Amino acid sequence: MLKSHGIGQVLSHWTWLPHLKDQFSKAENRFFNAGGRVLIRLVTPRNMRYDETYSRAFPFDTMVEGMLDQRMIEDTIAIMEAAIQQGVHVDIMVNNRAGGNAPRIAQEVAIRFLERNK
């Protein structure tokens, strides 16, 4: 139904949702937003409540050991690569609660992406 209306998916790494690649596979690894975009939200580690992430990550000025899910990074990169192959623009929203410091998480995604795609 979403595809017939040109509405794309929003993939979210969040407390109780499946892994990002599992969410993407439910769409048969396709993007179907009429605008040619996909949004990936890196919100919280899986199986960690939103309020708990705040107390662990505050004041959000550094990465917190044990919070950053490496699979989240790998899944994000894999979806980015698929999007590029399909001519789709990727927007990524990173929350401090995903690992302690959003700019550093974004930097980690960028560095790993560039390393894999030299």
Biopython code that builds the backbone (N, CA, C, O; Angstrom):
import numpy as np
from Bio.PDB.StructureBuilder import StructureBuilder

atoms = [
    (1, "MET", "N", (0.808, -1.169, 0.000)),
    (1, "MET", "CA", (0.000, 0.000, 0.000)),
    (1, "MET", "C", (0.869, 1.259, 0.000)),
    (1, "MET", "O", (0.594, 2.204, -0.739)),
    (2, "LEU", "N", (1.925, 1.272, 0.833)),
    (2, "LEU", "CA", (2.791, 2.449, 0.866)),
    (2, "LEU", "C", (3.373, 2.740, -0.513)),
    (2, "LEU", "O", (3.394, 3.888, -0.956)),
    (3, "LYS", "N", (3.843, 1.696, -1.185)),
    (3, "LYS", "CA", (4.440, 1.874, -2.507)),
    (3, "LYS", "C", (3.439, 2.476, -3.486)),
    (3, "LYS", "O", (3.801, 3.348, -4.277)),
    (4, "SER", "N", (2.197, 2.028, -3.447)),
    (4, "SER", "CA", (1.199, 2.531, -4.392)),
    (4, "SER", "C", (0.932, 4.022, -4.201)),
    (4, "SER", "O", (0.452, 4.688, -5.119)),
    (5, "HIS", "N", (1.236, 4.547, -3.024)),
    (5, "HIS", "CA", (1.059, 5.974, -2.749)),
    (5, "HIS", "C", (2.381, 6.747, -2.753)),
    (5, "HIS", "O", (2.400, 7.948, -2.485)),
    (6, "GLY", "N", (3.482, 6.060, -3.056)),
    (6, "GLY", "CA", (4.785, 6.716, -3.104)),
    (6, "GLY", "C", (5.331, 7.107, -1.755)),
    (6, "GLY", "O", (6.176, 7.997, -1.657)),
    (7, "ILE", "N", (4.857, 6.451, -0.712)),
    (7, "ILE", "CA", (5.295, 6.773, 0.646)),
    (7, "ILE", "C", (6.429, 5.833, 1.025)),
    (7, "ILE", "O", (6.275, 4.612, 0.984)),
    (8, "GLY", "N", (7.550, 6.400, 1.387)),
    (8, "GLY", "CA", (8.712, 5.593, 1.725)),
    (8, "GLY", "C", (8.766, 5.228, 3.192)),
    (8, "GLY", "O", (8.056, 5.784, 4.030)),
    (9, "GLN", "N", (9.629, 4.280, 3.468)),
    (9, "GLN", "CA", (9.788, 3.818, 4.831)),
    (9, "GLN", "C", (10.748, 4.699, 5.615)),
    (9, "GLN", "O", (11.621, 5.358, 5.049)),
    (10, "VAL", "N", (10.568, 4.693, 6.916)),
    (10, "VAL", "CA", (11.512, 5.294, 7.846)),
    (10, "VAL", "C", (12.051, 4.132, 8.661)),
    (10, "VAL", "O", (11.297, 3.437, 9.342)),
    (11, "LEU", "N", (13.347, 3.927, 8.590)),
    (11, "LEU", "CA", (13.989, 2.835, 9.321)),
    (11, "LEU", "C", (14.553, 3.404, 10.613)),
    (11, "LEU", "O", (15.284, 4.394, 10.598)),
    (12, "SER", "N", (14.212, 2.776, 11.724)),
    (12, "SER", "CA", (14.622, 3.315, 13.025)),
    (12, "SER", "C", (15.328, 2.263, 13.860)),
    (12, "SER", "O", (14.839, 1.144, 14.016)),
    (13, "HIS", "N", (16.483, 2.635, 14.394)),
    (13, "HIS", "CA", (17.174, 1.807, 15.381)),
    (13, "HIS", "C", (16.723, 2.322, 16.730)),
    (13, "HIS", "O", (17.161, 3.371, 17.203)),
    (14, "TRP", "N", (15.822, 1.542, 17.341)),
    (14, "TRP", "CA", (15.182, 2.009, 18.554)),
    (14, "TRP", "C", (14.871, 0.820, 19.446)),
    (14, "TRP", "O", (14.727, -0.303, 18.961)),
    (15, "THR", "N", (14.771, 1.053, 20.709)),
    (15, "THR", "CA", (14.567, 0.104, 21.794)),
    (15, "THR", "C", (14.022, -1.264, 21.374)),
    (15, "THR", "O", (14.717, -2.270, 21.516)),
    (16, "TRP", "N", (12.826, -1.312, 20.875)),
    (16, "TRP", "CA", (12.146, -2.591, 20.669)),
    (16, "TRP", "C", (11.965, -2.963, 19.202)),
    (16, "TRP", "O", (11.397, -4.014, 18.906)),
    (17, "LEU", "N", (12.426, -2.142, 18.289)),
    (17, "LEU", "CA", (12.267, -2.455, 16.870)),
    (17, "LEU", "C", (13.303, -3.487, 16.416)),
    (17, "LEU", "O", (14.358, -3.619, 17.036)),
    (18, "PRO", "N", (13.006, -4.216, 15.338)),
    (18, "PRO", "CA", (14.001, -5.146, 14.786)),
    (18, "PRO", "C", (15.224, -4.382, 14.282)),
    (18, "PRO", "O", (15.178, -3.165, 14.106)),
    (19, "HIS", "N", (16.307, -5.104, 14.053)),
    (19, "HIS", "CA", (17.511, -4.490, 13.484)),
    (19, "HIS", "C", (17.166, -3.781, 12.174)),
    (19, "HIS", "O", (16.206, -4.150, 11.497)),
    (20, "LEU", "N", (17.943, -2.775, 11.825)),
    (20, "LEU", "CA", (17.682, -1.987, 10.617)),
    (20, "LEU", "C", (17.602, -2.850, 9.354)),
    (20, "LEU", "O", (16.693, -2.680, 8.543)),
    (21, "LYS", "N", (18.545, -3.767, 9.189)),
    (21, "LYS", "CA", (18.519, -4.615, 7.994)),
    (21, "LYS", "C", (17.289, -5.507, 7.970)),
    (21, "LYS", "O", (16.777, -5.814, 6.894)),
    (22, "ASP", "N", (16.805, -5.928, 9.124)),
    (22, "ASP", "CA", (15.582, -6.727, 9.176)),
    (22, "ASP", "C", (14.375, -5.887, 8.756)),
    (22, "ASP", "O", (13.488, -6.376, 8.056)),
    (23, "GLN", "N", (14.346, -4.628, 9.183)),
    (23, "GLN", "CA", (13.267, -3.732, 8.752)),
    (23, "GLN", "C", (13.321, -3.537, 7.237)),
    (23, "GLN", "O", (12.294, -3.590, 6.560)),
    (24, "PHE", "N", (14.517, -3.312, 6.718)),
    (24, "PHE", "CA", (14.695, -3.088, 5.278)),
    (24, "PHE", "C", (14.311, -4.336, 4.483)),
    (24, "PHE", "O", (13.740, -4.229, 3.398)),
    (25, "SER", "N", (14.618, -5.500, 5.014)),
    (25, "SER", "CA", (14.293, -6.743, 4.300)),
    (25, "SER", "C", (12.780, -6.948, 4.196)),
    (25, "SER", "O", (12.306, -7.598, 3.265)),
    (26, "LYS", "N", (12.025, -6.396, 5.146)),
    (26, "LYS", "CA", (10.561, -6.495, 5.063)),
    (26, "LYS", "C", (10.023, -5.747, 3.842)),
    (26, "LYS", "O", (8.921, -6.030, 3.370)),
    (27, "ALA", "N", (10.795, -4.803, 3.341)),
    (27, "ALA", "CA", (10.441, -4.090, 2.105)),
    (27, "ALA", "C", (11.164, -4.716, 0.912)),
    (27, "ALA", "O", (11.311, -4.087, -0.136)),
    (28, "GLU", "N", (11.607, -5.948, 1.083)),
    (28, "GLU", "CA", (12.339, -6.692, 0.043)),
    (28, "GLU", "C", (13.572, -5.935, -0.439)),
    (28, "GLU", "O", (13.929, -5.985, -1.616)),
    (29, "ASN", "N", (14.222, -5.225, 0.503)),
    (29, "ASN", "CA", (15.448, -4.464, 0.227)),
    (29, "ASN", "C", (15.258, -3.459, -0.905)),
    (29, "ASN", "O", (16.159, -3.224, -1.710)),
    (30, "ARG", "N", (14.062, -2.874, -0.946)),
    (30, "ARG", "CA", (13.757, -1.862, -1.960)),
    (30, "ARG", "C", (13.354, -0.565, -1.276)),
    (30, "ARG", "O", (12.881, -0.549, -0.140)),
    (31, "PHE", "N", (13.556, 0.509, -2.005)),
    (31, "PHE", "CA", (13.118, 1.829, -1.569)),
    (31, "PHE", "C", (11.964, 2.220, -2.483)),
    (31, "PHE", "O", (12.035, 1.998, -3.692)),
    (32, "PHE", "N", (10.920, 2.790, -1.936)),
    (32, "PHE", "CA", (9.782, 3.101, -2.792)),
    (32, "PHE", "C", (9.185, 4.478, -2.547)),
    (32, "PHE", "O", (8.047, 4.738, -2.938)),
    (33, "ASN", "N", (9.933, 5.352, -1.911)),
    (33, "ASN", "CA", (9.476, 6.720, -1.727)),
    (33, "ASN", "C", (9.484, 7.419, -3.078)),
    (33, "ASN", "O", (10.494, 7.390, -3.780)),
    (34, "ALA", "N", (8.384, 8.041, -3.450)),
    (34, "ALA", "CA", (8.280, 8.724, -4.737)),
    (34, "ALA", "C", (9.340, 9.820, -4.878)),
    (34, "ALA", "O", (9.719, 10.177, -5.993)),
    (35, "GLY", "N", (9.811, 10.348, -3.760)),
    (35, "GLY", "CA", (10.833, 11.386, -3.789)),
    (35, "GLY", "C", (12.250, 10.854, -3.869)),
    (35, "GLY", "O", (13.198, 11.639, -3.905)),
    (36, "GLY", "N", (12.423, 9.521, -3.898)),
    (36, "GLY", "CA", (13.752, 8.931, -4.011)),
    (36, "GLY", "C", (14.617, 9.141, -2.784)),
    (36, "GLY", "O", (15.819, 9.382, -2.900)),
    (37, "ARG", "N", (14.012, 9.051, -1.607)),
    (37, "ARG", "CA", (14.737, 9.259, -0.360)),
    (37, "ARG", "C", (14.385, 8.159, 0.630)),
    (37, "ARG", "O", (13.345, 7.508, 0.524)),
    (38, "VAL", "N", (15.278, 7.970, 1.594)),
    (38, "VAL", "CA", (14.999, 7.102, 2.735)),
    (38, "VAL", "C", (15.549, 7.797, 3.977)),
    (38, "VAL", "O", (16.581, 8.466, 3.927)),
    (39, "LEU", "N", (14.850, 7.628, 5.077)),
    (39, "LEU", "CA", (15.285, 8.200, 6.349)),
    (39, "LEU", "C", (15.657, 7.058, 7.285)),
    (39, "LEU", "O", (14.885, 6.121, 7.487)),
    (40, "ILE", "N", (16.861, 7.158, 7.854)),
    (40, "ILE", "CA", (17.324, 6.211, 8.867)),
    (40, "ILE", "C", (17.478, 6.999, 10.161)),
    (40, "ILE", "O", (18.187, 8.005, 10.206)),
    (41, "ARG", "N", (16.814, 6.536, 11.205)),
    (41, "ARG", "CA", (16.875, 7.190, 12.510)),
    (41, "ARG", "C", (17.662, 6.300, 13.470)),
    (41, "ARG", "O", (17.280, 5.157, 13.719)),
    (42, "LEU", "N", (18.747, 6.824, 13.999)),
    (42, "LEU", "CA", (19.554, 6.112, 14.991)),
    (42, "LEU", "C", (19.213, 6.738, 16.339)),
    (42, "LEU", "O", (19.770, 7.770, 16.712)),
    (43, "VAL", "N", (18.293, 6.105, 17.067)),
    (43, "VAL", "CA", (17.710, 6.735, 18.248)),
    (43, "VAL", "C", (18.282, 6.193, 19.549)),
    (43, "VAL", "O", (18.861, 6.945, 20.332)),
    (44, "THR", "N", (18.124, 4.892, 19.787)),
    (44, "THR", "CA", (18.605, 4.281, 21.027)),
    (44, "THR", "C", (19.201, 2.913, 20.719)),
    (44, "THR", "O", (18.928, 2.344, 19.662)),
    (45, "PRO", "N", (20.009, 2.383, 21.626)),
    (45, "PRO", "CA", (20.413, 0.990, 21.484)),
    (45, "PRO", "C", (19.185, 0.093, 21.613)),
    (45, "PRO", "O", (18.232, 0.435, 22.313)),
    (46, "ARG", "N", (19.209, -1.031, 20.950)),
    (46, "ARG", "CA", (18.106, -1.985, 21.068)),
    (46, "ARG", "C", (18.056, -2.517, 22.505)),
    (46, "ARG", "O", (19.085, -2.647, 23.169)),
    (47, "ASN", "N", (16.880, -2.811, 22.955)),
    (47, "ASN", "CA", (16.634, -3.378, 24.289)),
    (47, "ASN", "C", (17.052, -2.459, 25.433)),
    (47, "ASN", "O", (17.292, -2.924, 26.547)),
    (48, "MET", "N", (17.139, -1.159, 25.164)),
    (48, "MET", "CA", (17.451, -0.197, 26.219)),
    (48, "MET", "C", (16.382, 0.898, 26.180)),
    (48, "MET", "O", (16.177, 1.545, 25.154)),
    (49, "ARG", "N", (15.717, 1.089, 27.293)),
    (49, "ARG", "CA", (14.636, 2.068, 27.348)),
    (49, "ARG", "C", (15.151, 3.483, 27.135)),
    (49, "ARG", "O", (16.279, 3.816, 27.500)),
    (50, "TYR", "N", (14.295, 4.311, 26.535)),
    (50, "TYR", "CA", (14.649, 5.680, 26.185)),
    (50, "TYR", "C", (15.122, 6.468, 27.410)),
    (50, "TYR", "O", (16.122, 7.182, 27.341)),
    (51, "ASP", "N", (14.404, 6.338, 28.531)),
    (51, "ASP", "CA", (14.794, 7.083, 29.733)),
    (51, "ASP", "C", (16.124, 6.587, 30.297)),
    (51, "ASP", "O", (16.899, 7.371, 30.845)),
    (52, "GLU", "N", (16.388, 5.291, 30.163)),
    (52, "GLU", "CA", (17.672, 4.751, 30.619)),
    (52, "GLU", "C", (18.824, 5.309, 29.781)),
    (52, "GLU", "O", (19.904, 5.586, 30.304)),
    (53, "THR", "N", (18.586, 5.469, 28.483)),
    (53, "THR", "CA", (19.653, 5.994, 27.619)),
    (53, "THR", "C", (20.018, 7.421, 28.010)),
    (53, "THR", "O", (21.179, 7.821, 27.923)),
    (54, "TYR", "N", (19.025, 8.179, 28.439)),
    (54, "TYR", "CA", (19.303, 9.548, 28.882)),
    (54, "TYR", "C", (20.225, 9.544, 30.090)),
    (54, "TYR", "O", (21.237, 10.245, 30.111)),
    (55, "SER", "N", (19.878, 8.763, 31.078)),
    (55, "SER", "CA", (20.673, 8.766, 32.306)),
    (55, "SER", "C", (22.086, 8.239, 32.063)),
    (55, "SER", "O", (23.027, 8.664, 32.734)),
    (56, "ARG", "N", (22.243, 7.322, 31.117)),
    (56, "ARG", "CA", (23.585, 6.798, 30.822)),
    (56, "ARG", "C", (24.413, 7.760, 29.973)),
    (56, "ARG", "O", (25.629, 7.850, 30.145)),
    (57, "ALA", "N", (23.763, 8.476, 29.063)),
    (57, "ALA", "CA", (24.504, 9.281, 28.092)),
    (57, "ALA", "C", (24.680, 10.747, 28.480)),
    (57, "ALA", "O", (25.609, 11.399, 28.003)),
    (58, "PHE", "N", (23.812, 11.273, 29.331)),
    (58, "PHE", "CA", (23.910, 12.678, 29.717)),
    (58, "PHE", "C", (25.270, 12.961, 30.326)),
    (58, "PHE", "O", (25.692, 12.180, 31.179)),
    (59, "PRO", "N", (25.984, 14.001, 29.964)),
    (59, "PRO", "CA", (25.580, 15.210, 29.249)),
    (59, "PRO", "C", (25.839, 15.158, 27.736)),
    (59, "PRO", "O", (25.938, 16.206, 27.098)),
    (60, "PHE", "N", (25.947, 13.991, 27.169)),
    (60, "PHE", "CA", (26.037, 13.791, 25.720)),
    (60, "PHE", "C", (27.296, 14.390, 25.092)),
    (60, "PHE", "O", (27.272, 14.807, 23.934)),
    (61, "ASP", "N", (28.370, 14.433, 25.831)),
    (61, "ASP", "CA", (29.600, 15.039, 25.322)),
    (61, "ASP", "C", (30.681, 14.019, 24.983)),
    (61, "ASP", "O", (31.782, 14.392, 24.578)),
    (62, "THR", "N", (30.373, 12.734, 25.145)),
    (62, "THR", "CA", (31.349, 11.697, 24.845)),
    (62, "THR", "C", (30.613, 10.393, 24.539)),
    (62, "THR", "O", (29.442, 10.233, 24.885)),
    (63, "MET", "N", (31.296, 9.488, 23.902)),
    (63, "MET", "CA", (30.723, 8.171, 23.665)),
    (63, "MET", "C", (30.700, 7.411, 24.983)),
    (63, "MET", "O", (31.608, 7.553, 25.802)),
    (64, "VAL", "N", (29.665, 6.607, 25.190)),
    (64, "VAL", "CA", (29.513, 5.842, 26.421)),
    (64, "VAL", "C", (29.833, 4.384, 26.120)),
    (64, "VAL", "O", (29.199, 3.756, 25.272)),
    (65, "GLU", "N", (30.807, 3.869, 26.814)),
    (65, "GLU", "CA", (31.219, 2.483, 26.596)),
    (65, "GLU", "C", (30.032, 1.528, 26.745)),
    (65, "GLU", "O", (29.270, 1.603, 27.710)),
    (66, "GLY", "N", (29.897, 0.640, 25.778)),
    (66, "GLY", "CA", (28.855, -0.366, 25.798)),
    (66, "GLY", "C", (27.508, 0.061, 25.238)),
    (66, "GLY", "O", (26.596, -0.760, 25.135)),
    (67, "MET", "N", (27.369, 1.332, 24.873)),
    (67, "MET", "CA", (26.081, 1.791, 24.332)),
    (67, "MET", "C", (26.006, 1.682, 22.812)),
    (67, "MET", "O", (24.955, 1.337, 22.274)),
    (68, "LEU", "N", (27.076, 1.964, 22.130)),
    (68, "LEU", "CA", (27.037, 2.001, 20.667)),
    (68, "LEU", "C", (26.975, 0.587, 20.110)),
    (68, "LEU", "O", (27.866, -0.228, 20.350)),
    (69, "ASP", "N", (25.920, 0.310, 19.370)),
    (69, "ASP", "CA", (25.696, -0.996, 18.762)),
    (69, "ASP", "C", (26.405, -1.037, 17.409)),
    (69, "ASP", "O", (26.012, -0.339, 16.474)),
    (70, "GLN", "N", (27.444, -1.850, 17.312)),
    (70, "GLN", "CA", (28.206, -1.931, 16.061)),
    (70, "GLN", "C", (27.351, -2.450, 14.906)),
    (70, "GLN", "O", (27.573, -2.081, 13.753)),
    (71, "ARG", "N", (26.381, -3.299, 15.212)),
    (71, "ARG", "CA", (25.487, -3.761, 14.142)),
    (71, "ARG", "C", (24.661, -2.594, 13.595)),
    (71, "ARG", "O", (24.361, -2.558, 12.402)),
    (72, "MET", "N", (24.294, -1.651, 14.447)),
    (72, "MET", "CA", (23.568, -0.469, 13.992)),
    (72, "MET", "C", (24.388, 0.263, 12.938)),
    (72, "MET", "O", (23.859, 0.684, 11.909)),
    (73, "ILE", "N", (25.684, 0.411, 13.201)),
    (73, "ILE", "CA", (26.575, 1.086, 12.251)),
    (73, "ILE", "C", (26.656, 0.284, 10.957)),
    (73, "ILE", "O", (26.502, 0.843, 9.872)),
    (74, "GLU", "N", (26.894, -1.010, 11.062)),
    (74, "GLU", "CA", (27.026, -1.864, 9.877)),
    (74, "GLU", "C", (25.745, -1.893, 9.059)),
    (74, "GLU", "O", (25.794, -1.809, 7.832)),
    (75, "ASP", "N", (24.602, -2.011, 9.719)),
    (75, "ASP", "CA", (23.326, -2.018, 9.003)),
    (75, "ASP", "C", (23.092, -0.692, 8.291)),
    (75, "ASP", "O", (22.619, -0.665, 7.155)),
    (76, "THR", "N", (23.425, 0.402, 8.959)),
    (76, "THR", "CA", (23.265, 1.725, 8.347)),
    (76, "THR", "C", (24.094, 1.827, 7.077)),
    (76, "THR", "O", (23.611, 2.304, 6.050)),
    (77, "ILE", "N", (25.326, 1.384, 7.147)),
    (77, "ILE", "CA", (26.213, 1.442, 5.986)),
    (77, "ILE", "C", (25.695, 0.555, 4.858)),
    (77, "ILE", "O", (25.713, 0.958, 3.695)),
    (78, "ALA", "N", (25.238, -0.633, 5.190)),
    (78, "ALA", "CA", (24.705, -1.539, 4.161)),
    (78, "ALA", "C", (23.493, -0.917, 3.465)),
    (78, "ALA", "O", (23.349, -1.036, 2.248)),
    (79, "ILE", "N", (22.633, -0.265, 4.221)),
    (79, "ILE", "CA", (21.460, 0.386, 3.624)),
    (79, "ILE", "C", (21.889, 1.581, 2.791)),
    (79, "ILE", "O", (21.311, 1.831, 1.733)),
    (80, "MET", "N", (22.891, 2.323, 3.244)),
    (80, "MET", "CA", (23.434, 3.430, 2.448)),
    (80, "MET", "C", (23.953, 2.919, 1.107)),
    (80, "MET", "O", (23.697, 3.521, 0.064)),
    (81, "GLU", "N", (24.679, 1.813, 1.141)),
    (81, "GLU", "CA", (25.228, 1.242, -0.093)),
    (81, "GLU", "C", (24.114, 0.803, -1.039)),
    (81, "GLU", "O", (24.191, 1.033, -2.246)),
    (82, "ALA", "N", (23.082, 0.173, -0.487)),
    (82, "ALA", "CA", (21.946, -0.240, -1.317)),
    (82, "ALA", "C", (21.250, 0.976, -1.923)),
    (82, "ALA", "O", (20.839, 0.949, -3.083)),
    (83, "ALA", "N", (21.123, 2.025, -1.145)),
    (83, "ALA", "CA", (20.478, 3.246, -1.639)),
    (83, "ALA", "C", (21.270, 3.850, -2.792)),
    (83, "ALA", "O", (20.693, 4.255, -3.801)),
    (84, "ILE", "N", (22.572, 3.909, -2.644)),
    (84, "ILE", "CA", (23.405, 4.457, -3.713)),
    (84, "ILE", "C", (23.230, 3.635, -4.987)),
    (84, "ILE", "O", (23.095, 4.194, -6.075)),
    (85, "GLN", "N", (23.233, 2.319, -4.852)),
    (85, "GLN", "CA", (23.053, 1.444, -6.016)),
    (85, "GLN", "C", (21.702, 1.659, -6.687)),
    (85, "GLN", "O", (21.568, 1.490, -7.899)),
    (86, "GLN", "N", (20.691, 2.037, -5.884)),
    (86, "GLN", "CA", (19.345, 2.234, -6.427)),
    (86, "GLN", "C", (19.037, 3.704, -6.730)),
    (86, "GLN", "O", (17.907, 4.042, -7.082)),
    (87, "GLY", "N", (20.035, 4.572, -6.594)),
    (87, "GLY", "CA", (19.844, 5.990, -6.896)),
    (87, "GLY", "C", (18.952, 6.717, -5.896)),
    (87, "GLY", "O", (18.217, 7.633, -6.263)),
    (88, "VAL", "N", (19.020, 6.310, -4.644)),
    (88, "VAL", "CA", (18.184, 6.880, -3.590)),
    (88, "VAL", "C", (19.042, 7.701, -2.639)),
    (88, "VAL", "O", (20.146, 7.292, -2.279)),
    (89, "HIS", "N", (18.537, 8.850, -2.237)),
    (89, "HIS", "CA", (19.223, 9.727, -1.287)),
    (89, "HIS", "C", (18.913, 9.264, 0.138)),
    (89, "HIS", "O", (17.761, 8.975, 0.462)),
    (90, "VAL", "N", (19.935, 9.195, 0.980)),
    (90, "VAL", "CA", (19.773, 8.754, 2.366)),
    (90, "VAL", "C", (19.905, 9.939, 3.314)),
    (90, "VAL", "O", (20.873, 10.696, 3.244)),
    (91, "ASP", "N", (18.936, 10.091, 4.192)),
    (91, "ASP", "CA", (19.012, 11.057, 5.287)),
    (91, "ASP", "C", (19.153, 10.241, 6.571)),
    (91, "ASP", "O", (18.423, 9.273, 6.783)),
    (92, "ILE", "N", (20.093, 10.638, 7.419)),
    (92, "ILE", "CA", (20.308, 9.925, 8.680)),
    (92, "ILE", "C", (20.166, 10.921, 9.820)),
    (92, "ILE", "O", (20.830, 11.957, 9.851)),
    (93, "MET", "N", (19.290, 10.588, 10.751)),
    (93, "MET", "CA", (19.119, 11.387, 11.963)),
    (93, "MET", "C", (19.762, 10.612, 13.101)),
    (93, "MET", "O", (19.430, 9.450, 13.335)),
    (94, "VAL", "N", (20.682, 11.255, 13.808)),
    (94, "VAL", "CA", (21.389, 10.581, 14.891)),
    (94, "VAL", "C", (21.054, 11.267, 16.210)),
    (94, "VAL", "O", (21.183, 12.484, 16.343)),
    (95, "ASN", "N", (20.622, 10.466, 17.182)),
    (95, "ASN", "CA", (20.293, 10.963, 18.505)),
    (95, "ASN", "C", (21.479, 10.685, 19.432)),
    (95, "ASN", "O", (22.117, 9.637, 19.334)),
    (96, "ASN", "N", (21.765, 11.619, 20.322)),
    (96, "ASN", "CA", (22.822, 11.408, 21.317)),
    (96, "ASN", "C", (22.635, 10.104, 22.073)),
    (96, "ASN", "O", (23.614, 9.468, 22.463)),
    (97, "ARG", "N", (21.399, 9.703, 22.282)),
    (97, "ARG", "CA", (21.092, 8.524, 23.085)),
    (97, "ARG", "C", (21.466, 7.213, 22.400)),
    (97, "ARG", "O", (21.414, 6.154, 23.027)),
    (98, "ALA", "N", (21.838, 7.270, 21.137)),
    (98, "ALA", "CA", (22.228, 6.047, 20.417)),
    (98, "ALA", "C", (23.607, 5.557, 20.840)),
    (98, "ALA", "O", (23.983, 4.430, 20.517)),
    (99, "GLY", "N", (24.361, 6.375, 21.551)),
    (99, "GLY", "CA", (25.683, 5.953, 21.979)),
    (99, "GLY", "C", (26.405, 6.969, 22.833)),
    (99, "GLY", "O", (27.515, 6.714, 23.299)),
    (100, "GLY", "N", (25.788, 8.117, 23.044)),
    (100, "GLY", "CA", (26.398, 9.109, 23.913)),
    (100, "GLY", "C", (26.633, 10.464, 23.281)),
    (100, "GLY", "O", (26.498, 11.488, 23.950)),
    (101, "ASN", "N", (26.985, 10.490, 21.994)),
    (101, "ASN", "CA", (27.317, 11.753, 21.352)),
    (101, "ASN", "C", (27.022, 11.645, 19.851)),
    (101, "ASN", "O", (27.737, 10.955, 19.123)),
    (102, "ALA", "N", (25.978, 12.322, 19.399)),
    (102, "ALA", "CA", (25.524, 12.208, 18.007)),
    (102, "ALA", "C", (26.599, 12.576, 16.974)),
    (102, "ALA", "O", (26.756, 11.852, 15.990)),
    (103, "PRO", "N", (27.340, 13.668, 17.160)),
    (103, "PRO", "CA", (28.364, 13.980, 16.156)),
    (103, "PRO", "C", (29.414, 12.875, 16.012)),
    (103, "PRO", "O", (29.869, 12.590, 14.905)),
    (104, "ARG", "N", (29.787, 12.269, 17.104)),
    (104, "ARG", "CA", (30.786, 11.191, 17.024)),
    (104, "ARG", "C", (30.196, 9.924, 16.404)),
    (104, "ARG", "O", (30.898, 9.189, 15.711)),
    (105, "ILE", "N", (28.923, 9.669, 16.649)),
    (105, "ILE", "CA", (28.279, 8.522, 16.008)),
    (105, "ILE", "C", (28.226, 8.753, 14.499)),
    (105, "ILE", "O", (28.539, 7.853, 13.720)),
    (106, "ALA", "N", (27.834, 9.947, 14.091)),
    (106, "ALA", "CA", (27.781, 10.282, 12.662)),
    (106, "ALA", "C", (29.175, 10.162, 12.038)),
    (106, "ALA", "O", (29.319, 9.670, 10.919)),
    (107, "GLN", "N", (30.181, 10.606, 12.759)),
    (107, "GLN", "CA", (31.555, 10.496, 12.277)),
    (107, "GLN", "C", (31.946, 9.032, 12.104)),
    (107, "GLN", "O", (32.597, 8.679, 11.121)),
    (108, "GLU", "N", (31.558, 8.180, 13.044)),
    (108, "GLU", "CA", (31.857, 6.747, 12.951)),
    (108, "GLU", "C", (31.196, 6.132, 11.719)),
    (108, "GLU", "O", (31.817, 5.339, 11.012)),
    (109, "VAL", "N", (29.948, 6.494, 11.464)),
    (109, "VAL", "CA", (29.258, 5.994, 10.266)),
    (109, "VAL", "C", (30.010, 6.447, 9.017)),
    (109, "VAL", "O", (30.268, 5.641, 8.122)),
    (110, "ALA", "N", (30.362, 7.724, 8.952)),
    (110, "ALA", "CA", (31.050, 8.264, 7.776)),
    (110, "ALA", "C", (32.414, 7.605, 7.558)),
    (110, "ALA", "O", (32.750, 7.224, 6.436)),
    (111, "ILE", "N", (33.189, 7.474, 8.617)),
    (111, "ILE", "CA", (34.525, 6.869, 8.492)),
    (111, "ILE", "C", (34.416, 5.431, 8.011)),
    (111, "ILE", "O", (35.121, 5.028, 7.086)),
    (112, "ARG", "N", (33.550, 4.666, 8.625)),
    (112, "ARG", "CA", (33.405, 3.261, 8.237)),
    (112, "ARG", "C", (32.864, 3.125, 6.817)),
    (112, "ARG", "O", (33.279, 2.238, 6.071)),
    (113, "PHE", "N", (31.936, 4.007, 6.446)),
    (113, "PHE", "CA", (31.406, 3.980, 5.083)),
    (113, "PHE", "C", (32.527, 4.248, 4.080)),
    (113, "PHE", "O", (32.666, 3.532, 3.089)),
    (114, "LEU", "N", (33.314, 5.270, 4.340)),
    (114, "LEU", "CA", (34.404, 5.619, 3.422)),
    (114, "LEU", "C", (35.456, 4.509, 3.359)),
    (114, "LEU", "O", (35.983, 4.219, 2.285)),
    (115, "GLU", "N", (35.759, 3.899, 4.478)),
    (115, "GLU", "CA", (36.717, 2.789, 4.479)),
    (115, "GLU", "C", (36.243, 1.630, 3.609)),
    (115, "GLU", "O", (37.046, 1.015, 2.908)),
    (116, "ARG", "N", (34.954, 1.329, 3.648)),
    (116, "ARG", "CA", (34.399, 0.215, 2.871)),
    (116, "ARG", "C", (34.205, 0.564, 1.405)),
    (116, "ARG", "O", (34.086, -0.331, 0.569)),
    (117, "ASN", "N", (34.172, 1.850, 1.080)),
    (117, "ASN", "CA", (33.834, 2.267, -0.280)),
    (117, "ASN", "C", (34.907, 3.144, -0.906)),
    (117, "ASN", "O", (34.606, 4.146, -1.555)),
    (118, "LYS", "N", (36.156, 2.760, -0.705)),
    (118, "LYS", "CA", (37.273, 3.527, -1.285)),
    (118, "LYS", "C", (37.346, 3.310, -2.769)),
    (118, "LYS", "O", (38.218, 3.871, -3.433)),
]
sb = StructureBuilder()
sb.init_structure("model")
sb.init_model(0)
sb.init_chain("A")
sb.init_seg("    ")
for serial, (resi, resn, name, xyz) in enumerate(atoms, 1):
    if name == "N":
        sb.init_residue(resn, " ", resi, " ")
    sb.init_atom(name, np.array(xyz, "f"), 0.0, 1.0, " ", f" {name:<3s}", serial, name[0])
structure = sb.get_structure()
